[in-house]
Amino acid sequence: MHRVYRRQLLALAAAGLLPATLFAQDRWPSRPVRIVVPFPPGGTTDILARALAPELARVFGQQFIVDNKAGAGGNVGAAEVAKAAPDGHTLLMGTVGTHGINQSLYPKMLFDPIKDFAPITLVAGVPNVLVMNPAKADALKIDSVPDLIRHAKANPGRLNMASSGNGTSIHLSGELFKSMTGTFMVHFPYRGSGPALLDLIGGTMDLMFDNLPSALPHIKSGRLKALAVTSAQRSAALPELPTVAEAAKLPGFDASSWFGLLAPAGTPADIVNRIQQETAKAMATPALKERLLAQGAIPSGMPPADFAAYIAAETKKWAQVVKVSGAKVD
């Protein structure tokens, strides 16, 4: 901006005749940008944020720092971002839980997922995957989804089902499965996928419907036994694995997850658009795209208006899933 012209604009802004955001946009980012991940390290939300952060840092010339703020199915971290200054220096890696499920599940929310946020872009979508502790699966002779259903029906309440927290798609995938198969398994919510996986691998838990990217390394190493993916189609990362719908003959079963960037409501549109555009470019680079696809994630990068419409559609969809499953959070 020309020096004399800028000085005149600053004088007008000081007199209250121009919005202060005019200059905030010009300088952004003027300091490191924080990406709040509302879950502990080790889960897919964290994996995606840490994959994207260095790409944005390289483009914008400032650090993009991942900050894990777990609790209440993602609500704690999301609420913190909702209350942050709308200057583009605090972002949220939101999820289908924080922005598609929780408002139908929790009787009281710490934020309004629609009014309190400016959607930036869908980063990636992922299927969930039904996994078991291998030793437990072998001991119970469970080698497929039908085997699991038969055992669960014969032994109601004897299997423990871990999740990354109440209201997450991991939790709701399990609740929908229980509802559609007429089974009962005891739900144990954790403060994130990472801690839940540790207990599942260690044998404290029996099974879990985890996001594929965080479970995939353990499936490949043999520390987890995969039975099926929860998406409508098979995953390119594990093409040999059936969907729950085909394995259990449950037409319509589809419980996938998604992750996207959001900013506090009121964040200047120029900043939102710049972040979306650079995120879309990063998601399309061969190196990052192939890396995410190999982990089971499907990169996106859709514009803000499309992401807002997607969130609205997902909110409606998951409200029905919550209703059908009977899931509740006190």
Contacts in CASP RR format, 6 or more apart in sequence:
PFRMAT RR
TARGET T0000
AUTHOR 0000-0000-0000
METHOD contacts of the structure
MODEL  1
MHRVYRRQLLALAAAGLLPATLFAQDRWPSRPVRIVVPFPPGGTTDILAR
ALAPELARVFGQQFIVDNKAGAGGNVGAAEVAKAAPDGHTLLMGTVGTHG
INQSLYPKMLFDPIKDFAPITLVAGVPNVLVMNPAKADALKIDSVPDLIR
HAKANPGRLNMASSGNGTSIHLSGELFKSMTGTFMVHFPYRGSGPALLDL
IGGTMDLMFDNLPSALPHIKSGRLKALAVTSAQRSAALPELPTVAEAAKL
PGFDASSWFGLLAPAGTPADIVNRIQQETAKAMATPALKERLLAQGAIPS
GMPPADFAAYIAAETKKWAQVVKVSGAKVD
1 9 0 8 1.000
1 26 0 8 1.000
9 18 0 8 1.000
9 22 0 8 1.000
9 23 0 8 1.000
10 23 0 8 1.000
12 18 0 8 1.000
13 19 0 8 1.000
13 20 0 8 1.000
13 22 0 8 1.000
13 23 0 8 1.000
21 87 0 8 1.000
21 268 0 8 1.000
24 87 0 8 1.000
24 268 0 8 1.000
25 268 0 8 1.000
25 270 0 8 1.000
25 271 0 8 1.000
28 87 0 8 1.000
28 88 0 8 1.000
28 89 0 8 1.000
28 268 0 8 1.000
28 271 0 8 1.000
28 274 0 8 1.000
29 60 0 8 1.000
29 61 0 8 1.000
29 62 0 8 1.000
29 88 0 8 1.000
29 89 0 8 1.000
30 62 0 8 1.000
30 89 0 8 1.000
31 62 0 8 1.000
31 89 0 8 1.000
32 62 0 8 1.000
32 63 0 8 1.000
32 64 0 8 1.000
32 65 0 8 1.000
32 89 0 8 1.000
33 56 0 8 1.000
33 60 0 8 1.000
33 62 0 8 1.000
33 63 0 8 1.000
33 64 0 8 1.000
33 65 0 8 1.000
33 88 0 8 1.000
33 89 0 8 1.000
33 90 0 8 1.000
33 91 0 8 1.000
34 64 0 8 1.000
34 65 0 8 1.000
34 67 0 8 1.000
34 89 0 8 1.000
34 90 0 8 1.000
34 91 0 8 1.000
35 49 0 8 1.000
35 52 0 8 1.000
35 53 0 8 1.000
35 64 0 8 1.000
35 65 0 8 1.000
35 66 0 8 1.000
35 67 0 8 1.000
35 91 0 8 1.000
35 92 0 8 1.000
35 93 0 8 1.000
35 261 0 8 1.000
36 67 0 8 1.000
36 68 0 8 1.000
36 69 0 8 1.000
36 77 0 8 1.000
36 78 0 8 1.000
36 80 0 8 1.000
36 81 0 8 1.000
36 90 0 8 1.000
36 91 0 8 1.000
36 92 0 8 1.000
36 93 0 8 1.000
37 45 0 8 1.000
37 46 0 8 1.000
37 49 0 8 1.000
37 66 0 8 1.000
37 67 0 8 1.000
37 68 0 8 1.000
37 69 0 8 1.000
37 93 0 8 1.000
38 45 0 8 1.000
38 69 0 8 1.000
38 70 0 8 1.000
38 71 0 8 1.000
38 73 0 8 1.000
38 74 0 8 1.000
38 75 0 8 1.000
38 76 0 8 1.000
38 77 0 8 1.000
38 78 0 8 1.000
38 92 0 8 1.000
38 93 0 8 1.000
38 94 0 8 1.000
38 95 0 8 1.000
38 98 0 8 1.000
39 45 0 8 1.000
39 46 0 8 1.000
39 68 0 8 1.000
39 70 0 8 1.000
39 71 0 8 1.000
39 73 0 8 1.000
39 74 0 8 1.000
39 95 0 8 1.000
39 164 0 8 1.000
39 191 0 8 1.000
39 192 0 8 1.000
39 193 0 8 1.000
40 46 0 8 1.000
40 68 0 8 1.000
40 70 0 8 1.000
40 191 0 8 1.000
40 192 0 8 1.000
40 193 0 8 1.000
40 194 0 8 1.000
40 195 0 8 1.000
41 68 0 8 1.000
41 194 0 8 1.000
42 193 0 8 1.000
42 194 0 8 1.000
42 197 0 8 1.000
42 214 0 8 1.000
43 164 0 8 1.000
43 192 0 8 1.000
43 193 0 8 1.000
43 194 0 8 1.000
43 197 0 8 1.000
43 211 0 8 1.000
43 213 0 8 1.000
43 214 0 8 1.000
44 126 0 8 1.000
44 193 0 8 1.000
44 211 0 8 1.000
44 212 0 8 1.000
44 213 0 8 1.000
44 214 0 8 1.000
44 257 0 8 1.000
44 259 0 8 1.000
44 297 0 8 1.000
45 93 0 8 1.000
45 94 0 8 1.000
45 95 0 8 1.000
45 193 0 8 1.000
45 259 0 8 1.000
46 66 0 8 1.000
46 68 0 8 1.000
47 213 0 8 1.000
47 214 0 8 1.000
47 295 0 8 1.000
48 93 0 8 1.000
48 123 0 8 1.000
48 124 0 8 1.000
48 213 0 8 1.000
48 259 0 8 1.000
48 292 0 8 1.000
48 297 0 8 1.000
49 66 0 8 1.000
49 93 0 8 1.000
50 66 0 8 1.000
51 288 0 8 1.000
51 291 0 8 1.000
51 292 0 8 1.000
52 64 0 8 1.000
52 123 0 8 1.000
52 261 0 8 1.000
52 279 0 8 1.000
52 282 0 8 1.000
53 64 0 8 1.000
53 65 0 8 1.000
53 66 0 8 1.000
54 64 0 8 1.000
55 278 0 8 1.000
55 279 0 8 1.000
55 282 0 8 1.000
55 285 0 8 1.000
55 288 0 8 1.000
56 64 0 8 1.000
56 275 0 8 1.000
56 278 0 8 1.000
56 279 0 8 1.000
56 282 0 8 1.000
57 63 0 8 1.000
57 64 0 8 1.000
59 278 0 8 1.000
59 281 0 8 1.000
59 282 0 8 1.000
60 278 0 8 1.000
69 76 0 8 1.000
69 77 0 8 1.000
69 80 0 8 1.000
70 76 0 8 1.000
70 77 0 8 1.000
70 191 0 8 1.000
70 192 0 8 1.000
71 77 0 8 1.000
71 191 0 8 1.000
72 106 0 8 1.000
72 110 0 8 1.000
72 166 0 8 1.000
73 97 0 8 1.000
73 98 0 8 1.000
73 102 0 8 1.000
73 164 0 8 1.000
73 165 0 8 1.000
73 166 0 8 1.000
73 167 0 8 1.000
73 168 0 8 1.000
73 189 0 8 1.000
73 192 0 8 1.000
74 95 0 8 1.000
74 97 0 8 1.000
74 98 0 8 1.000
74 102 0 8 1.000
74 165 0 8 1.000
74 168 0 8 1.000
75 98 0 8 1.000
75 102 0 8 1.000
75 106 0 8 1.000
75 109 0 8 1.000
75 110 0 8 1.000
75 111 0 8 1.000
76 110 0 8 1.000
77 92 0 8 1.000
78 92 0 8 1.000
78 94 0 8 1.000
78 98 0 8 1.000
78 99 0 8 1.000
78 110 0 8 1.000
78 111 0 8 1.000
78 113 0 8 1.000
79 110 0 8 1.000
79 111 0 8 1.000
81 90 0 8 1.000
81 91 0 8 1.000
81 92 0 8 1.000
81 117 0 8 1.000
81 262 0 8 1.000
81 263 0 8 1.000
81 264 0 8 1.000
82 110 0 8 1.000
82 111 0 8 1.000
82 112 0 8 1.000
82 116 0 8 1.000
82 117 0 8 1.000
82 264 0 8 1.000
82 265 0 8 1.000
83 111 0 8 1.000
83 264 0 8 1.000
84 90 0 8 1.000
84 264 0 8 1.000
85 264 0 8 1.000
86 118 0 8 1.000
86 263 0 8 1.000
86 264 0 8 1.000
86 265 0 8 1.000
86 266 0 8 1.000
86 267 0 8 1.000
86 268 0 8 1.000
87 267 0 8 1.000
87 271 0 8 1.000
88 263 0 8 1.000
88 264 0 8 1.000
88 267 0 8 1.000
88 268 0 8 1.000
88 271 0 8 1.000
88 275 0 8 1.000
90 263 0 8 1.000
90 264 0 8 1.000
91 120 0 8 1.000
91 261 0 8 1.000
91 262 0 8 1.000
91 263 0 8 1.000
91 275 0 8 1.000
92 98 0 8 1.000
92 117 0 8 1.000
92 261 0 8 1.000
92 262 0 8 1.000
92 263 0 8 1.000
93 123 0 8 1.000
93 259 0 8 1.000
93 260 0 8 1.000
93 261 0 8 1.000
94 259 0 8 1.000
94 260 0 8 1.000
94 261 0 8 1.000
94 262 0 8 1.000
95 168 0 8 1.000
95 169 0 8 1.000
95 257 0 8 1.000
95 258 0 8 1.000
95 259 0 8 1.000
95 260 0 8 1.000
96 168 0 8 1.000
96 169 0 8 1.000
96 256 0 8 1.000
96 257 0 8 1.000
96 258 0 8 1.000
96 259 0 8 1.000
96 314 0 8 1.000
96 318 0 8 1.000
97 167 0 8 1.000
97 168 0 8 1.000
97 169 0 8 1.000
97 318 0 8 1.000
98 113 0 8 1.000
99 113 0 8 1.000
99 117 0 8 1.000
99 262 0 8 1.000
99 311 0 8 1.000
99 314 0 8 1.000
99 315 0 8 1.000
100 113 0 8 1.000
100 311 0 8 1.000
100 314 0 8 1.000
100 315 0 8 1.000
100 318 0 8 1.000
101 167 0 8 1.000
101 168 0 8 1.000
101 169 0 8 1.000
101 172 0 8 1.000
101 318 0 8 1.000
101 321 0 8 1.000
101 322 0 8 1.000
102 109 0 8 1.000
102 113 0 8 1.000
102 167 0 8 1.000
103 109 0 8 1.000
103 112 0 8 1.000
103 113 0 8 1.000
103 315 0 8 1.000
104 315 0 8 1.000
104 318 0 8 1.000
104 319 0 8 1.000
104 322 0 8 1.000
104 323 0 8 1.000
105 166 0 8 1.000
105 167 0 8 1.000
105 172 0 8 1.000
105 322 0 8 1.000
105 327 0 8 1.000
105 328 0 8 1.000
105 329 0 8 1.000
106 166 0 8 1.000
106 167 0 8 1.000
106 329 0 8 1.000
107 329 0 8 1.000
107 330 0 8 1.000
111 117 0 8 1.000
113 311 0 8 1.000
113 315 0 8 1.000
114 311 0 8 1.000
114 312 0 8 1.000
114 315 0 8 1.000
115 265 0 8 1.000
116 264 0 8 1.000
116 265 0 8 1.000
117 262 0 8 1.000
117 263 0 8 1.000
117 264 0 8 1.000
117 265 0 8 1.000
118 262 0 8 1.000
118 263 0 8 1.000
118 264 0 8 1.000
118 265 0 8 1.000
118 266 0 8 1.000
118 267 0 8 1.000
118 272 0 8 1.000
118 304 0 8 1.000
119 262 0 8 1.000
119 304 0 8 1.000
119 307 0 8 1.000
119 308 0 8 1.000
119 311 0 8 1.000
120 260 0 8 1.000
120 261 0 8 1.000
120 262 0 8 1.000
120 263 0 8 1.000
120 272 0 8 1.000
120 275 0 8 1.000
120 276 0 8 1.000
120 279 0 8 1.000
120 304 0 8 1.000
120 307 0 8 1.000
121 260 0 8 1.000
121 261 0 8 1.000
121 275 0 8 1.000
121 276 0 8 1.000
121 279 0 8 1.000
121 280 0 8 1.000
121 300 0 8 1.000
121 301 0 8 1.000
121 302 0 8 1.000
121 303 0 8 1.000
121 304 0 8 1.000
121 307 0 8 1.000
122 258 0 8 1.000
122 259 0 8 1.000
122 260 0 8 1.000
122 300 0 8 1.000
122 301 0 8 1.000
122 302 0 8 1.000
122 306 0 8 1.000
122 307 0 8 1.000
122 310 0 8 1.000
123 259 0 8 1.000
123 260 0 8 1.000
123 261 0 8 1.000
123 279 0 8 1.000
123 283 0 8 1.000
123 299 0 8 1.000
123 300 0 8 1.000
123 301 0 8 1.000
124 258 0 8 1.000
124 259 0 8 1.000
124 260 0 8 1.000
124 283 0 8 1.000
124 292 0 8 1.000
124 297 0 8 1.000
124 298 0 8 1.000
124 299 0 8 1.000
124 300 0 8 1.000
125 256 0 8 1.000
125 257 0 8 1.000
125 258 0 8 1.000
125 259 0 8 1.000
125 297 0 8 1.000
125 298 0 8 1.000
125 300 0 8 1.000
126 211 0 8 1.000
126 212 0 8 1.000
126 213 0 8 1.000
126 256 0 8 1.000
126 257 0 8 1.000
126 258 0 8 1.000
126 259 0 8 1.000
126 296 0 8 1.000
126 297 0 8 1.000
126 298 0 8 1.000
127 212 0 8 1.000
127 229 0 8 1.000
127 230 0 8 1.000
127 231 0 8 1.000
127 235 0 8 1.000
127 256 0 8 1.000
127 257 0 8 1.000
127 296 0 8 1.000
128 169 0 8 1.000
128 170 0 8 1.000
128 173 0 8 1.000
128 209 0 8 1.000
128 210 0 8 1.000
128 211 0 8 1.000
128 212 0 8 1.000
128 229 0 8 1.000
128 230 0 8 1.000
128 231 0 8 1.000
128 255 0 8 1.000
128 256 0 8 1.000
128 257 0 8 1.000
129 209 0 8 1.000
129 210 0 8 1.000
129 211 0 8 1.000
129 212 0 8 1.000
129 215 0 8 1.000
129 216 0 8 1.000
129 219 0 8 1.000
129 226 0 8 1.000
129 228 0 8 1.000
129 229 0 8 1.000
129 230 0 8 1.000
129 235 0 8 1.000
129 238 0 8 1.000
129 241 0 8 1.000
130 145 0 8 1.000
130 148 0 8 1.000
130 173 0 8 1.000
130 177 0 8 1.000
130 207 0 8 1.000
130 208 0 8 1.000
130 209 0 8 1.000
130 226 0 8 1.000
130 227 0 8 1.000
130 228 0 8 1.000
130 229 0 8 1.000
130 230 0 8 1.000
130 244 0 8 1.000
131 200 0 8 1.000
131 207 0 8 1.000
131 208 0 8 1.000
131 209 0 8 1.000
131 210 0 8 1.000
131 215 0 8 1.000
131 218 0 8 1.000
131 219 0 8 1.000
131 224 0 8 1.000
131 225 0 8 1.000
131 226 0 8 1.000
131 227 0 8 1.000
132 142 0 8 1.000
132 148 0 8 1.000
132 206 0 8 1.000
132 207 0 8 1.000
132 224 0 8 1.000
132 225 0 8 1.000
132 227 0 8 1.000
133 200 0 8 1.000
133 201 0 8 1.000
133 202 0 8 1.000
133 203 0 8 1.000
133 205 0 8 1.000
133 206 0 8 1.000
133 207 0 8 1.000
133 224 0 8 1.000
133 225 0 8 1.000
134 222 0 8 1.000
134 223 0 8 1.000
134 224 0 8 1.000
134 225 0 8 1.000
135 203 0 8 1.000
136 142 0 8 1.000
136 203 0 8 1.000
136 206 0 8 1.000
136 207 0 8 1.000
137 143 0 8 1.000
137 225 0 8 1.000
140 151 0 8 1.000
141 147 0 8 1.000
141 151 0 8 1.000
142 148 0 8 1.000
142 151 0 8 1.000
142 227 0 8 1.000
144 227 0 8 1.000
144 247 0 8 1.000
145 227 0 8 1.000
145 228 0 8 1.000
145 242 0 8 1.000
145 244 0 8 1.000
145 247 0 8 1.000
145 248 0 8 1.000
146 247 0 8 1.000
146 248 0 8 1.000
148 207 0 8 1.000
148 227 0 8 1.000
149 181 0 8 1.000
149 183 0 8 1.000
149 248 0 8 1.000
151 159 0 8 1.000
152 158 0 8 1.000
152 159 0 8 1.000
152 181 0 8 1.000
152 183 0 8 1.000
152 184 0 8 1.000
152 185 0 8 1.000
153 181 0 8 1.000
153 182 0 8 1.000
153 183 0 8 1.000
156 183 0 8 1.000
156 184 0 8 1.000
157 184 0 8 1.000
157 185 0 8 1.000
157 186 0 8 1.000
159 185 0 8 1.000
159 186 0 8 1.000
159 206 0 8 1.000
159 207 0 8 1.000
160 185 0 8 1.000
160 186 0 8 1.000
160 188 0 8 1.000
160 204 0 8 1.000
160 205 0 8 1.000
160 206 0 8 1.000
160 207 0 8 1.000
161 174 0 8 1.000
161 185 0 8 1.000
161 186 0 8 1.000
161 187 0 8 1.000
161 188 0 8 1.000
161 205 0 8 1.000
161 206 0 8 1.000
161 207 0 8 1.000
161 208 0 8 1.000
161 209 0 8 1.000
162 188 0 8 1.000
162 190 0 8 1.000
162 196 0 8 1.000
162 197 0 8 1.000
162 199 0 8 1.000
162 200 0 8 1.000
162 205 0 8 1.000
162 207 0 8 1.000
162 208 0 8 1.000
163 170 0 8 1.000
163 171 0 8 1.000
163 174 0 8 1.000
163 187 0 8 1.000
163 188 0 8 1.000
163 189 0 8 1.000
163 190 0 8 1.000
163 196 0 8 1.000
163 208 0 8 1.000
163 209 0 8 1.000
164 170 0 8 1.000
164 171 0 8 1.000
164 189 0 8 1.000
164 190 0 8 1.000
164 191 0 8 1.000
164 192 0 8 1.000
164 193 0 8 1.000
164 194 0 8 1.000
164 196 0 8 1.000
164 210 0 8 1.000
164 211 0 8 1.000
165 171 0 8 1.000
165 189 0 8 1.000
165 190 0 8 1.000
165 191 0 8 1.000
165 192 0 8 1.000
165 196 0 8 1.000
166 189 0 8 1.000
166 329 0 8 1.000
167 327 0 8 1.000
167 329 0 8 1.000
168 192 0 8 1.000
169 211 0 8 1.000
169 255 0 8 1.000
169 256 0 8 1.000
169 257 0 8 1.000
170 193 0 8 1.000
170 196 0 8 1.000
170 208 0 8 1.000
170 209 0 8 1.000
170 210 0 8 1.000
170 211 0 8 1.000
170 257 0 8 1.000
171 187 0 8 1.000
171 189 0 8 1.000
171 209 0 8 1.000
171 327 0 8 1.000
172 255 0 8 1.000
172 318 0 8 1.000
172 321 0 8 1.000
172 322 0 8 1.000
172 325 0 8 1.000
172 327 0 8 1.000
173 209 0 8 1.000
173 230 0 8 1.000
173 255 0 8 1.000
174 185 0 8 1.000
174 187 0 8 1.000
174 209 0 8 1.000
174 255 0 8 1.000
174 325 0 8 1.000
175 187 0 8 1.000
175 321 0 8 1.000
175 325 0 8 1.000
175 326 0 8 1.000
175 327 0 8 1.000
176 253 0 8 1.000
176 255 0 8 1.000
176 321 0 8 1.000
176 324 0 8 1.000
176 325 0 8 1.000
177 183 0 8 1.000
177 209 0 8 1.000
177 230 0 8 1.000
177 244 0 8 1.000
177 253 0 8 1.000
177 255 0 8 1.000
178 184 0 8 1.000
178 185 0 8 1.000
178 325 0 8 1.000
179 324 0 8 1.000
179 325 0 8 1.000
179 326 0 8 1.000
180 250 0 8 1.000
180 253 0 8 1.000
181 248 0 8 1.000
181 250 0 8 1.000
185 206 0 8 1.000
185 207 0 8 1.000
188 196 0 8 1.000
188 205 0 8 1.000
190 196 0 8 1.000
190 199 0 8 1.000
193 210 0 8 1.000
193 211 0 8 1.000
193 214 0 8 1.000
194 214 0 8 1.000
196 205 0 8 1.000
196 208 0 8 1.000
196 210 0 8 1.000
197 208 0 8 1.000
197 210 0 8 1.000
197 214 0 8 1.000
197 215 0 8 1.000
197 218 0 8 1.000
197 224 0 8 1.000
199 205 0 8 1.000
200 206 0 8 1.000
200 207 0 8 1.000
200 208 0 8 1.000
200 224 0 8 1.000
201 218 0 8 1.000
201 223 0 8 1.000
201 224 0 8 1.000
208 215 0 8 1.000
209 230 0 8 1.000
209 255 0 8 1.000
211 257 0 8 1.000
212 229 0 8 1.000
212 235 0 8 1.000
212 237 0 8 1.000
212 238 0 8 1.000
212 295 0 8 1.000
212 296 0 8 1.000
212 297 0 8 1.000
213 292 0 8 1.000
213 295 0 8 1.000
213 296 0 8 1.000
213 297 0 8 1.000
215 224 0 8 1.000
215 226 0 8 1.000
216 237 0 8 1.000
216 238 0 8 1.000
216 295 0 8 1.000
216 296 0 8 1.000
218 224 0 8 1.000
219 225 0 8 1.000
219 226 0 8 1.000
219 238 0 8 1.000
226 238 0 8 1.000
226 241 0 8 1.000
227 241 0 8 1.000
227 247 0 8 1.000
228 241 0 8 1.000
228 242 0 8 1.000
228 243 0 8 1.000
228 244 0 8 1.000
228 247 0 8 1.000
228 248 0 8 1.000
229 235 0 8 1.000
229 238 0 8 1.000
229 241 0 8 1.000
229 242 0 8 1.000
229 243 0 8 1.000
229 244 0 8 1.000
230 243 0 8 1.000
230 244 0 8 1.000
230 253 0 8 1.000
230 254 0 8 1.000
230 255 0 8 1.000
230 256 0 8 1.000
231 243 0 8 1.000
231 254 0 8 1.000
231 255 0 8 1.000
231 256 0 8 1.000
232 243 0 8 1.000
232 245 0 8 1.000
232 252 0 8 1.000
232 254 0 8 1.000
232 256 0 8 1.000
233 243 0 8 1.000
234 241 0 8 1.000
234 242 0 8 1.000
234 243 0 8 1.000
235 241 0 8 1.000
235 296 0 8 1.000
236 293 0 8 1.000
236 296 0 8 1.000
237 293 0 8 1.000
237 294 0 8 1.000
237 295 0 8 1.000
237 296 0 8 1.000
238 296 0 8 1.000
243 253 0 8 1.000
244 250 0 8 1.000
244 253 0 8 1.000
245 251 0 8 1.000
245 252 0 8 1.000
245 253 0 8 1.000
245 254 0 8 1.000
255 321 0 8 1.000
258 310 0 8 1.000
258 314 0 8 1.000
260 307 0 8 1.000
261 275 0 8 1.000
261 276 0 8 1.000
261 279 0 8 1.000
263 271 0 8 1.000
263 272 0 8 1.000
263 275 0 8 1.000
269 304 0 8 1.000
272 304 0 8 1.000
273 304 0 8 1.000
276 301 0 8 1.000
276 303 0 8 1.000
276 304 0 8 1.000
279 301 0 8 1.000
280 300 0 8 1.000
280 301 0 8 1.000
280 302 0 8 1.000
282 288 0 8 1.000
283 289 0 8 1.000
283 292 0 8 1.000
283 299 0 8 1.000
283 300 0 8 1.000
283 301 0 8 1.000
284 299 0 8 1.000
288 299 0 8 1.000
289 299 0 8 1.000
292 298 0 8 1.000
292 299 0 8 1.000
293 299 0 8 1.000
302 310 0 8 1.000
END
